[in-house]
Amino acid sequence: MATDVIGIIAPHPPIMVSEVGGRDVEFVDDSIRAMHVAARLVGEFGPNTIVLMSPHAPVVADSFLIDDSESVQGDLGQFGAAGPHISSSGDPGLAVAIFEEARATGIPTSLRHSHLQLPSGMLDHAAVVPLSFIDRAGRWPVVEVSLSSLPNSVHREFGAAIRRAADHLGRRVAFIASGDCSHRLLPGAPAGYDPLGAEFDKQVAAHVSQGDYRALEHLDPRLVDAAGECGLRSFITLGGFLEDTDAETRLLAYEGPWGVGYVTAIAGSTTRLDRAMTPSAGQKGGQPGQDESEPVALARRAIDAYVRQRRVINETYTEGLLASEAGAFVSLHDRDGLRGCIGTISPTQKTLADEIVHNAIQAATADPRFPALTPEELGSLEVSVDILHEPEPATMAELNPRDFGVIVSADWRRGLLLPDLAGVDSAEEQVLIAMRKAGIDPHERVTLERFRVDRYQ
């Protein structure tokens, strides 16, 4: 039976990450959407370990370096961003197995800790950027490997050795080939301009879309030199990792807005790729590749980190929606319906981001109607976030359960019901449900307020 593996070709411009790029992320929107598809693929696959090859990892010319650290971490502070901060466990057992497998087949390989002058456990930006989309919460162990100056064919052989080592240990590995294409696409590009840069990118994209990684080994060296690329050897290594499996490759995006080419692709079984490229009903939008909204992605990271590791994530936002203050409800659904819902009418935390993190964890673990979530449930969980506008006084005639939520008050008791809920078709039903939630008798006098929400699914 063919080995079950997945692979990702991931660009790594820090500006793709919202904390660095701000509004400029819209210029790489195709790449961002593609990386969210890649994240869905990894999440559905559920790897034991992520092996990530980075062109910016510490390097020695005549050998591949493998980081065998117990833990790894990195951030984008050098680019002026307070977040994200990636912190994951390492997988020293797999790292040593890769080292031994490669050395047994004559591939020069070293463990990074043996080079005392090189930092171990520190992730460079070419690792942090892909992981900020794929695994911000640090759910899976990470082993970072470096490029070398060895021939392309040896990079392919090294990729195959990585897969054999994983197979021997019974590890399910997701391989991320981080790398950008030509850095010389446009006049004024960071590395200068060369008209052959566009031709290099065209050929790389064509070969990747066909899953023809062997062809990448044999690109004209003059073309490669002219392109000023950093990802070709990563892509070739991924090809070796995928050989002799049933994995196919799909090119998701190519763009070069600032003179650097960005290719994003995913590889795996046809069934897995189809699922990753078709969002579930709970995801915003409905087109293949549509990414989760920022509030929902944050809530999901908070739930994953807490349910798997009992860790409360701490992400800092200084501008934009998540830096504001507002009440928020986090709702969870599984195949059987509601699985948890906790929220706040008005802000109780310093930022909306903190509000969402707190309420997401509460919805997952402290809704008295349901048992706490288990890790096995996370893969099929649908998450929505309602951000509340300021409530306003209302009469029964001014209520509309499709457009407005309702708050019903009697002395100190308050009941709330969100808008646009299935089965709630009239203002009377909406108010009665809210009263029951608050323990208010149907015959008591009540005060009504209505509010709008911004719903993210």
N, C-alpha and C positions, 0 to 999 in steps of 0.2 A: 504494500500500500504506500502511496506517495506520502512524503513527509508533509505535515500540515504546518505551513509557515506563512508569514506575511512580511512584506517589506514596504518601505516608504522612501521616496526621494523627496527631500524637504529643503526648500531654500531657507536661508538664515539671515535676511536683513533685519536688524533690530527694529527698524521702523515699522515692520509688520505688527509688532506688539503694541497694543493701544497705549500702554504706559509710556512708551518712547515716542511713537508716531503721532499720537493725538489725532487731529483731524486728517493728517496726511495718510492715515491708513487706507483711506478710500482709493488712493492711487495703486494699491496692491490688493484690491478687493478680491480679484480672481484667486490670487494665491491664498488669501485668508480663508475664503470659502472652501478651497481645496484642502487646506490643512484641517478644517473642521470635519471634512469627510474622512481624512486620514485618522483623526481622533476617534471617530465612530468605529472605524475598522479595528483600531487597537482595542477599544473598549469592548467590542463584541468578541474579539479574539481572546482577550483575557490572558496576556502572556505571563509567564513566570518571571521573565527578565527582558529588558530592552537592551539590545546592543546597538550603540550609536557610534558611527564613524564620523569624526569631525576633522575638517581640513585645518582647523585652528587649535587642535589639541597639541600639547607638547610633542615634538617630533625629533627623531634622529634619522639621518639619511638612509642608513643601510639596514633598518630593522623596523618592524611594526611594534609599537608600544601598546600595551594593554594595561588599563588601570584596574588593579586588583584591590582597591580600597574597600573598607567595610562600609563606608558611606560616602556620598558625593553631594556637592552643593555648588550653586552658582547663581549669579544675578546679572542684571544689566546696569549696575551702578555706574560703570564707566561711560554709559550713554545718557547719564543724567536721570535715570529712572529709579524711584524707590522700590518698585516691584517690576516683575514678579521675582520671588526668591524660590528657586528650585532646591528642594532638599529630599533626597531619596537614599535608601540603603544601596549598597553595592552588592555584587555577587562574586566574592573572591573565589568560590568554588568553580564557577563557570570560567572566570578569568584565567585561572591556573589550567583548567582543562583545555581552553583554547591555546594557551601557550604551549602546553605539552603536545597537543595534536599538530600544531603548526611546526614545531621543532622536529617532530617525528617524521614529517614529510619534507624536511629540508628548507622550510621557510624561516628566514631570520626573524626572530621575535624576542621581545624582552618584556618583563613586567615593569611598570612605571616606577614602582617603589625602589627598584634596584638602581635607578639613576637618581642619586640623592639630590642632585641639583634641580630636579624637575618636581613641580608640585603634584602631589597625588590627591585625589578626591576633589579637585577643583574643576568645575565645568566651565568651559569657555563659552563665548556668546553663540557660537555655531551649534552648541548643544542646548543652551538655555532657550534659544528662540523656538526650535521645534518642540521641545518639552513643554514650553509655556502653552502650547496648543494641545499637546497630546496627553500630558500628565503633570499639570501644575501641582496637583495634590500629593505627588510623590507616592502613588499607589504601588508602583512596580520598581524593583531593583534596576539599576542602570550600570552597565559596563561600557565605558568609553574606550574606543580604540583610535589610533592615529593612522594617518597616511604614512607613506615612506617614499623614497626616491627609487625604489625597486621597479622593475618593468611592470607594465600593465597586466601581463599574464600572471605575475606573481600575486598581484592584488586579487585577481579572480580566484587563484588557488587559496589565498588566505580566506576569502569569503566562504569557500567550500569547507575549509577547515573549521571555521566558526560553526557552521551548521552541523558538521560531524560531531564536534565537541558537545553541542547542545543535545544532539540525538543520544549520545552515549550517556549523558546525565539525565535524560528524560525531561529536559527543559523545553518549554514552549517559548520560543524566542521571536520577538518582533525586531527586525533589523531596520534601523533608520540610517539612510545614507544622506547625511547633511552635505549640502554643497550648492554653490551658485554656478551659473554658466559664464559666458563671456563678461568681462568687466570693461569692455571697450566697444560698446555698441553705438554710442553717440559721441559727437564732439563735446568735449567738456566732461566726459565720464570720469569717474574717480581714477582709473588707471590709464587714461588717455583714450584715443580713438584709433580703431583699425577696422577698415571695411570688411575684413575677413571674420570679425567677431560675429556678425549676424549670420554668416554662412555656417560657422561652427555651431551656433545655437540651433539653426535649422536642422542640421544633421543629427545633433544630439536628440532633439525633440522627436524627430522621425524614428530614430532607432529605438528610443525608449517606448514610444507609442506602439511599436511592433514587438516589444519585449526582446529585441535583438541586442543583448548586452555584449555579445562577442564582437559585434561590429564596432562597438565603442573602442575596443582595444586597438583597432586598426585604422582609426582616423589619421589623416595626414598630419604628421608631427608639426609641419610648418603651420597648419591651420590651428592646431592646439596651442602652439607658442603665440601665435598672433592674437588668440582669443583672450589670453590672460585669465583663464578660468581657475576655479578652485574645487570643482566638484567631480570632475571626470573620473578620478580614481575611486572616489566613494561609490559612484554609480556602477563602475566595473566590479567592485567588491560585492555590491549587492547582487549583481548578476551571478557571481560565483556562489553566493549564499542560496540563490533560488534554483540553481541547476539541479536536475534530476528530481524535481518536484512537479506538482500539477499546477503551480502558480502561474497565472497570467498577469500581465501588466496593463494598467490603464493610465494614460496621460490625462491629468485633470486640468492642468493650467500651464500656460506659458505667458510671461509678460516681461517687459524690460523698461519700466518707466523712467529710470534714472541712468540708463546706460549700462545696467547690469542685468543679465538675463536670469530669470527665476523659473525653474521647472518644478512642478509638483506632480508626483505620480504615486499610485498605490499598486501593490502586487499581492496576490493571494488566489484562493479558489474562486471560481465564478460566482458561487453562491454567496460567499462572504463579500465580494466586491459589490454585487447587486444590492445586498442589504445595506452596506455602508453608503451607497450612492442614492438610496431612497429613504428619506427621512420618515420617521414614524409619525402617526397622526398627532402626537403631542408636540411635535417640533414646529416652530414658527415657519410659515411659508408653505411650501409644498413642492418645490422644485428640487431635483437632485442636487446635492451640494449646498443647500441652504444651511447656514450655521445657526446654532442656538444663540439667542440674544444674550447680552452680557449679564443681566441679572440672573437669568436661568443658569447660565454656565457657572456663575459664582455660587449659586445655591447648590448645584450639583457637586462642585468641588468641595464645598463645606460638608455636605452629607457623606461623600465618599471618604474624606479624610477622617471624619469622626467615627463613622460606622466601622471602617476597616482598622483604624489605628488609635481611636479615642483621642484624636488630635484636633484642636480647634485652629483652623487656618487664620492667619492674620495678614490681610492684604490691604495696603495703604493706597487710597485714592485721594488726590489733591484737586482734581477738577472733573467736570462732567457729572452725569447723573448720579453715579455711585458715591460721589463726594458730598451730595446734598443730604438733607435730612427729611425723612418722611416715614410714615407708618407703612408697613408692608405685611402681606400674608403670603406664606409659602404653602402651596397645595401639592400633594403627592398622589399619584394614581398608579395602580397596577392593572393587570388584566381583569380583575374583579371589580374595579371601581376605586372609590376614595380609599387612600391608605394613610392619610395624615394631613392635617391642616392646622397651622398655628400662625397667629399674626398679631400685629399691634395696630391700634387705631391711629395713634399719633407716635412720633418718634421717641424712642427710649434710649437710643444709642447715638454716638457722635456723628456717624455717617450712615447713609442708606446701605452702604456695603456691610457695615457692622450689623445693621438691623437684619439684613437678609441672611447673613451667616448665622446669627443667633436664632432666628425663627426657623431657618432650614433645619438646624440641628434639633430644635424642639419638635418640629413636625415629624422628624424621622424617629425620635426616641421618646417623646414625652406627651404625645397626644393620648389622653386617657381612654379613648375609644379603641385603640389599637395597640398590639405589642410593638416593641421597638423593632426597627428594621434590622435584617440580617444582611451580611455581605452578599449572600446568594441572590438577594432580591434586587440588587442595585442595577444589574444589567438591563432589566425590563422596566425600570422605574421611569415614569413620566413626571416632569416637574413643571410647575407654573408659578409665576410670581406676580402678585397684584400690588401695585404701588398706589397708595391711597391719596386722593386729593383732599383738601380741607373739607370737612362736613359743613353743611348749611341746614338751617331749620327748614322743615317741609311739612306740608299737610298731606293727608292721604291722597288727595287729588293730584298732587305734584309728584307722586312716586311713579316710577316705571321700572319694573324689575329687570328689564333688558338693558337699560342705560345707567341705572343708579343702584348702588348698594343702599342699605338702610341700617340705621342705628335706632334702636328702640330703648327708651330709658324710663324707669320708674324708681324714684328715690336713688339709691346707690347702685341699683342693678341696671346693667346695660347689655343688650343683645345685638349682635351684628350679623348681617348676612350679605355676602358679596353679590354683585350683579351678575346677570346672564348665566344663571345656573340651570342645568337641565331639570325639568319638572316643576320649576317655579314660574308660573305663567301670569300671575296677577299680583297686584300690590297687597291685597288682602292675605294671600298665601305667604308672601314674603314677610309681612309684619308678624303673622302668627308664628312662623318658624323662628324668627328672631326673638319673639317673646318667650317661646318655649325654651330656647337656648339659655335665656337669662333667668328662667324660673319666675316669669311674670304671668300672673293669671290673666286669661283672656278678657276679663271684665274690669281690670284695673285701668285707671287713666294713665296714659303714656305720653311722652314727648318723642316726636319723630325728627330725625335728621336724615338727609340723603347725601351721598357722595359718589363721585366718579372714580374710576380706577384706570390706570394704564396696565393692561394685562400682557404679560410676556409668557409665551408658551414654548 
